[in-house]
């Protein structure tokens, strides 16, 4: 079997680093010894958009915010299904991840970076939430392995009650917030509901076939 090749390293602003690895046509993003993303296991990233869009229903000129660029699979899924008048903003904290999209990972992105509906913004998604005027129709959160992620201090600002209140203000009434997680989190699910959302929980396979490790996506409709 071919060995993994280390392509690049990216410092995380709040500490730690990400490593981009390649083996043949496969790519992996690692945090220490933990694999955060693999280019063969993107089914739940696609489901993050599709489950939210199914709840949102048809609406004119939808505005969508994606928290976390990753390998671009959620963005590609959104651009494949959203109408021509949609606007998609992707907030990515780590500048090197954006550079990888146009460089090492360009084969995964296709023409999505050139799509006029999409705009990639380097910075904290919390800033985009604070500046959400007008509010978004959909917000898709794929940040730090979910509510119980690797960087708990930063996560508390997004997924604690104060962070959920920010999400509530940043989405329209009847709009949808979807949150990706590597695993189940009862405490977060309860907080999500208390923050003013009608919440459903979905277990989805990491593989495009729906098989493999199971991830969790919560979909909340703002009440």
Beta strands, then each sheet from edge to edge (+ up, - down):
strand 1: 5-11
strand 2: 17-23
strand 3: 26-31
strand 4: 34-38
strand 5: 63-67
strand 6: 87-92
strand 7: 118-122
strand 8: 136-141
strand 9: 171-181
strand 10: 197-205
strand 11: 214-222
sheet 1: 1+ 2- 3+ 4-
sheet 2: 7+ 6+ 5+ 8+ 9+ 11- 10+
end
